[in-house]
Amino acid sequence: MEKHKLLYKTENGHSLEEINNTVPIPEKGSFWRKLLAFSGPGALVAVGYMDPGNWVTSIAGGAQYGYLLLTVILMSSLIAMLLQSMSAKLGIVTGMDLAQATRLKAGKKWGFVLWIITELAIMATDIAEVIGSAIALNLLFHIPLLLGVFITVFDVFLLLLLARFGFRKIEAIVATLIATILVIFLYEVIVSNPQMADILGGFVPQTEIVTDKGALFLALGIVGATVMPHNLYLHSSIVQARQYNRSDRKSIKEAVRFATIDSNIQLSVAFVVNCLLLILGASLFFGYTGNLDTLGQLYRALNDSSIVGAIASPVLSVLFAVALLASGQNSTITGTLTGQIIMEGYIHMRMPMWARRMFTRVLAIIPVVICILVFGDTEAVVEQLLIYSQVFLSVALPFSIIPLTIFTSNKKLMGEFRNKIWVIILAWGISILLTVLNVWLIISTFTG
């Protein structure tokens, strides 16, 4: 396999070649200086764990069951940390991203099939970003949803502008938007004045999660949507942007270590954001019997004193919409990069960044536009499409998580960096669990 790796890189180039090996790492320096140099890829990965598609589920979970499901969010975050660390390790040790490694093993024919499946997952992610941004524009500026969808096409130029300043600047922009989301929801939770004892109690597993059918449904939904398949491809590629010594064991080991720390820090931030969403739902909406099924309903509820009491204000609503818009813009960046990674890795096709972005975005807005024209320009209609778009993510997950587990457990491929036995057992257990849950999510989506 080592020989094949070298041949693959010689014939087909590195993953994201324009950024590969471009970010300098200090040869000598303190732990914190090196960590700062390696920090960045984790932020781009964390974006997928704060997707607007999960916002309603988290807040609804708090509204219906209080702090009960916090333990589920904790478990989901730990699963994400393990899988993303495996993804980063694959990229650093082999010099291949997950798409390249899978194509090498599967061959040209199956590589094309897997590209189609993963491309649909990228489109699904982009649809969620389009819908989230369009709704945010509607809530903030009263722009009709259909017009908002077309406005999102101009995100292409935003990404192109950022790309001109280098990959490090893109990482900084994403980290800033994540910080914006974190600060907004932290402020809203503080204003809602939750009980700290109840929050801490939510991290203690309760049998009610399993015995209550409704709680189990939400818990499975949270766990099943934990890992976004595109994140595994993305992480295995962008960690290679750092200038570590590819032929030195010590340098590779150091790169794996710092990439894992960076990933865990950023996923911890995503964990906090998801907890804040559930806490917000529990502290403001617990016991509320009305509908909180759409992002628009949540936006209006934050400004309704009959629902959230005296703290209701336009400020809370506007900040919620701003966070939604920030989340959408983050997805613009990560979706484009992942699309390029899988296209180059699976079918060896390269195209300019603007063409790749335009291609992905146009494909994403077509179903949204058709849905609006046929069923109406309403939040409920658009957000229903968002739910169905997640089905493609569920379909694609096994085709990314299972190869990742196989590759990182392969001694010939990974050498001394192969997964430890306990990691192999745990990773296979997680792979099977998430695959089963995502099959269940697909069935439940279409059967109601």
C-alpha positions in Angstrom: 0.0 0.0 0.0 2.9 2.3 0.7 4.0 2.0 -2.9 0.5 2.7 -4.1 0.3 5.8 -2.0 3.4 7.3 -3.6 2.2 6.4 -7.1 -1.2 7.9 -6.4 0.3 11.2 -5.2 2.7 11.3 -8.1 0.0 10.8 -10.8 -2.9 12.7 -9.3 -1.4 15.3 -7.0 -2.1 16.3 -3.5 -5.5 17.0 -2.0 -6.4 20.7 -2.4 -3.0 21.2 -4.0 -3.3 25.0 -3.9 -3.3 25.0 -0.1 -1.4 21.8 0.6 1.8 22.4 2.7 1.3 26.2 2.7 0.9 27.1 6.4 4.3 27.3 8.1 4.9 25.6 11.4 7.6 26.8 13.8 10.4 24.2 14.2 11.2 25.4 17.6 8.7 27.0 19.9 6.4 26.6 22.9 3.5 24.2 23.0 1.0 27.1 22.7 2.8 28.6 19.7 2.7 25.3 17.8 -0.9 24.8 18.8 -1.8 28.2 17.4 0.0 27.3 14.1 -1.9 24.0 13.8 -5.3 25.6 14.9 -7.8 26.3 12.1 -8.9 23.1 10.4 -10.9 22.2 13.5 -13.0 25.3 13.2 -14.0 24.4 9.6 -14.9 21.0 10.8 -16.9 22.3 13.8 -19.2 24.2 11.4 -20.9 21.0 10.4 -21.9 20.3 14.0 -23.7 23.6 14.3 -25.9 23.3 11.2 -29.3 25.1 11.2 -30.9 21.8 10.4 -30.2 20.7 14.0 -31.3 23.9 15.7 -35.0 23.1 15.8 -34.4 19.6 17.1 -32.2 20.8 19.9 -34.5 23.6 21.0 -37.6 21.3 20.6 -35.8 18.7 22.8 -35.4 21.3 25.5 -38.9 22.6 25.2 -40.4 19.1 25.5 -38.1 17.4 27.9 -36.2 20.1 29.7 -32.5 19.2 30.2 -33.0 15.5 29.9 -31.3 15.2 26.5 -28.1 17.0 27.4 -26.5 13.7 28.1 -27.3 12.7 24.5 -25.5 15.8 23.1 -22.5 14.9 25.2 -22.4 11.4 23.9 -22.8 12.6 20.3 -19.9 15.1 20.7 -17.6 12.4 22.1 -18.4 10.2 19.0 -17.6 13.2 16.7 -14.3 13.8 18.4 -13.2 10.2 17.9 -14.2 10.1 14.2 -12.7 13.5 13.3 -9.4 12.6 15.0 -9.3 9.4 12.9 -10.0 11.5 9.8 -7.2 14.0 10.6 -4.8 11.1 11.3 -5.6 9.5 7.9 -4.7 12.7 6.1 -1.5 13.4 7.9 0.0 9.9 8.0 -0.9 8.8 4.4 -0.9 12.1 2.6 -4.2 11.2 1.1 -7.7 12.5 2.0 -10.6 10.1 2.5 -11.8 10.4 -1.1 -8.4 9.6 -2.5 -7.9 6.6 -0.2 -11.3 5.2 -1.0 -10.8 5.7 -4.8 -7.5 3.9 -4.5 -9.1 0.9 -2.8 -12.4 0.9 -4.7 -11.2 1.6 -8.3 -12.4 3.9 -11.0 -15.9 2.5 -11.5 -16.9 2.4 -7.8 -15.1 5.7 -7.3 -17.5 7.3 -9.7 -20.5 5.8 -7.9 -19.2 7.0 -4.6 -18.6 10.4 -6.0 -22.3 10.7 -7.1 -23.5 9.6 -3.6 -21.2 12.0 -1.8 -22.0 14.8 -4.3 -25.7 14.4 -3.4 -24.7 14.7 0.3 -22.8 18.0 -0.5 -25.9 19.3 -2.3 -28.0 18.4 0.7 -25.6 20.4 2.9 -25.8 23.3 0.5 -29.6 23.2 0.4 -29.6 23.5 4.2 -27.3 26.5 3.9 -29.4 28.1 1.2 -32.6 27.6 3.2 -31.0 28.8 6.4 -29.6 32.0 4.8 -32.8 32.7 2.9 -34.9 32.4 6.1 -32.4 34.6 8.0 -32.6 37.3 5.3 -36.4 37.1 5.4 -36.5 37.4 9.2 -34.0 40.3 9.3 -34.9 42.3 6.2 -38.3 40.9 5.2 -36.8 39.7 1.9 -39.1 37.2 0.2 -37.8 33.7 0.5 -37.6 33.2 -3.3 -35.5 36.3 -3.7 -33.4 35.3 -0.7 -32.6 32.0 -2.3 -31.3 33.8 -5.4 -29.3 36.2 -3.3 -27.4 33.3 -1.8 -25.9 32.6 -5.3 -23.7 35.7 -4.7 -22.0 33.8 -1.8 -19.8 32.5 -4.6 -18.1 35.9 -4.8 -17.7 36.1 -1.0 -15.7 32.8 -1.0 -13.6 33.8 -4.0 -12.7 37.1 -2.3 -11.7 35.3 0.9 -9.6 32.7 -1.1 -7.4 35.5 -2.5 -6.1 36.3 1.0 -4.9 32.7 1.7 -6.3 29.7 3.6 -5.2 31.0 7.0 -7.6 34.0 6.5 -10.5 31.7 5.6 -9.9 29.8 8.8 -9.9 33.1 10.8 -13.2 34.2 9.2 -14.8 30.8 10.0 -13.6 31.0 13.6 -14.9 34.5 14.0 -18.4 33.5 12.7 -18.4 30.5 15.2 -17.5 32.9 18.0 -20.4 35.1 16.9 -22.8 32.2 17.2 -21.4 31.1 20.5 -21.6 34.6 22.0 -25.2 35.2 20.8 -26.5 32.0 22.3 -24.5 32.4 25.5 -26.1 35.8 25.9 -29.6 34.5 25.2 -29.2 31.6 27.7 -27.8 34.0 30.4 -30.8 36.3 29.9 -33.2 33.3 30.2 -31.7 32.6 33.6 -31.7 28.7 33.7 -31.1 26.7 36.9 -27.5 25.5 37.0 -28.4 22.5 39.1 -30.9 21.3 36.5 -28.4 21.8 33.7 -25.8 19.7 35.5 -28.4 17.1 36.2 -29.1 16.9 32.5 -25.7 15.4 31.9 -26.6 12.4 34.1 -28.1 9.6 32.0 -31.7 8.9 32.8 -33.8 5.8 32.0 -36.6 8.1 30.7 -34.5 8.7 27.5 -35.2 5.1 26.6 -38.6 4.5 28.2 -40.3 7.6 26.9 -41.1 7.1 23.2 -41.0 10.8 22.3 -37.7 11.4 24.1 -36.1 8.3 22.5 -37.2 9.6 19.1 -35.5 13.0 19.6 -32.4 11.3 21.2 -32.0 9.0 18.2 -32.4 12.0 15.9 -29.7 13.9 17.7 -27.2 10.9 17.6 -28.1 9.9 14.1 -27.4 13.4 12.8 -24.1 13.7 14.8 -21.6 13.1 12.1 -21.9 14.8 8.7 -20.1 12.7 6.1 -18.6 15.7 4.3 -16.7 16.6 7.5 -14.7 13.4 7.3 -13.5 14.2 3.8 -12.9 17.8 4.6 -10.8 17.2 7.7 -8.6 14.5 6.1 -7.6 17.1 3.5 -7.3 20.5 5.2 -5.0 19.2 7.9 -2.4 18.7 5.2 -2.2 22.5 4.7 0.4 22.6 7.5 4.1 22.4 6.6 5.1 19.4 8.8 7.9 17.1 7.5 6.1 14.4 5.6 9.0 12.0 5.8 9.9 12.4 9.5 8.1 10.2 12.0 8.5 12.7 14.8 7.1 15.5 12.8 4.1 13.4 11.7 3.5 12.3 15.3 3.5 15.9 16.4 1.1 16.9 13.5 -1.3 14.2 14.5 -1.2 15.3 18.1 -1.8 19.0 17.5 -4.5 18.3 14.8 -6.3 16.2 17.3 -6.1 18.8 20.0 -7.3 21.5 17.6 -10.2 19.3 16.5 -11.2 18.5 20.1 -11.1 22.2 21.1 -13.3 23.3 18.3 -15.8 20.4 18.6 -16.0 21.3 22.3 -17.2 24.7 21.2 -19.7 23.1 18.9 -20.8 20.9 21.9 -21.3 24.1 24.0 -23.4 25.7 21.2 -25.6 22.7 20.9 -26.0 22.5 24.7 -26.9 26.2 24.7 -29.6 25.6 22.1 -31.2 22.9 24.2 -30.8 24.9 27.4 -32.5 27.9 25.7 -35.4 25.6 24.7 -35.7 24.2 28.2 -35.4 27.6 30.1 -37.7 29.5 27.8 -40.2 27.1 26.2 -40.5 24.1 28.6 -44.2 23.4 29.0 -45.2 25.5 26.0 -47.8 23.6 24.0 -47.8 25.6 20.8 -45.8 24.9 17.6 -42.1 25.5 17.5 -41.4 23.5 14.4 -39.7 26.0 12.2 -36.9 28.6 12.6 -39.4 31.3 11.9 -41.6 30.2 14.8 -38.6 30.2 17.1 -37.7 33.7 15.9 -41.1 35.1 16.7 -41.4 33.2 20.0 -38.3 35.0 21.3 -40.2 38.3 20.8 -43.5 37.1 22.3 -44.0 37.9 26.0 -46.9 35.5 26.2 -44.5 32.7 25.5 -41.1 33.6 27.0 -42.4 36.2 29.5 -40.8 39.5 30.4 -37.5 38.9 28.8 -39.1 38.8 25.3 -37.5 41.4 23.1 -36.7 42.2 19.4 -33.0 42.0 20.4 -33.3 38.2 21.2 -35.1 37.6 17.9 -32.6 39.6 15.8 -29.6 38.0 17.4 -31.1 34.6 16.7 -31.5 35.5 13.0 -27.9 36.9 12.9 -26.6 33.6 14.3 -28.6 31.7 11.6 -27.1 33.9 8.9 -23.5 33.4 10.3 -24.1 29.6 10.3 -25.2 29.7 6.7 -22.1 31.7 5.6 -19.8 29.2 7.3 -21.4 26.4 5.4 -20.7 28.3 2.2 -17.0 27.9 2.8 -16.8 24.3 4.0 -19.3 23.0 1.4 -17.2 24.4 -1.5 -13.9 23.0 -0.2 -15.4 19.5 0.4 -17.0 19.5 -3.1 -13.5 20.2 -4.6 -12.0 17.4 -2.4 -14.4 14.7 -3.4 -14.3 15.7 -7.1 -10.5 15.6 -7.3 -10.3 12.5 -5.1 -13.0 10.3 -6.6 -13.0 11.2 -10.3 -9.7 13.2 -10.7 -11.5 16.2 -12.1 -10.3 19.7 -11.4 -12.1 23.0 -12.1 -11.7 26.6 -11.0 -13.0 27.5 -7.6 -15.6 29.9 -9.0 -16.9 27.2 -11.4 -17.1 24.6 -8.6 -18.9 27.0 -6.3 -21.4 28.1 -9.0 -22.0 24.5 -10.0 -22.8 23.4 -6.4 -24.9 26.4 -5.6 -27.0 26.3 -8.8 -27.7 22.6 -8.2 -28.7 23.4 -4.6 -31.1 26.3 -5.4 -33.0 24.4 -8.2 -35.0 22.1 -5.8 -35.6 25.0 -3.4 -36.9 27.2 -6.2 -39.2 24.5 -7.6 -40.5 23.7 -4.1 -41.4 27.4 -3.5 -43.0 27.8 -6.9 -45.1 24.7 -6.6 -46.0 24.7 -2.9 -45.8 28.4 -2.0 -43.4 30.9 -0.5 -43.8 29.9 3.1 -41.4 28.9 5.9 -43.1 25.6 6.6 -42.7 24.5 2.9 -39.1 25.5 2.7 -38.1 23.9 6.0 -39.9 20.7 5.1 -37.4 20.5 2.1 -34.6 21.1 4.6 -35.8 18.0 6.5 -35.8 15.8 3.4 -32.4 17.1 2.3 -30.9 15.5 5.4 -31.9 12.1 3.9 -29.0 12.3 1.5 -26.6 12.9 4.4 -28.0 9.8 6.0 -27.5 7.8 2.8 -23.9 9.0 2.4 -22.7 8.4 6.0 -21.9 4.7 5.8 -19.9 5.2 2.6 -17.6 7.5 4.5 -17.5 6.3 8.1 -16.9 2.6 7.3 -14.0 3.2 4.9 -12.5 5.6 7.4 -12.6 2.9 10.1 -11.1 0.3 7.8 -8.2 2.5 6.6 -7.2 3.9 10.0 -7.2 0.3 11.4 -5.0 -1.0 8.6 -1.4 -1.6 9.8 0.1 -1.7 6.3 -1.4 1.7 5.5 -1.0 3.5 8.9 2.0 1.7 10.4 2.6 2.6 14.0 -0.3 5.1 13.8 -2.9 2.4 13.3 -5.9 2.6 15.6 -5.4 0.9 19.0 -7.5 -2.2 19.6 -9.9 -0.4 21.9 -10.3 2.4 19.2 -11.0 -0.2 16.5 -13.7 -1.9 18.6 -15.2 1.4 19.5 -15.1 2.8 16.0 -16.8 -0.3 14.5 -19.5 -0.1 17.2 -20.0 3.6 16.4 -20.1 2.9 12.6 -22.7 0.2 13.0 -24.7 2.3 15.5 -24.7 5.4 13.2 -25.5 3.4 10.1 -28.5 1.8 11.8 -29.7 5.1 13.2 -29.4 6.8 9.8 -31.4 4.0 8.1 -34.0 4.5 10.8 -34.0 8.3 10.2 -34.6 7.7 6.5 -37.5 5.4 7.1 -39.1 7.6 9.7 -38.7 10.7 7.5 -40.8 9.1 4.7 -43.3 7.3 7.0 -43.8 10.3 9.4 
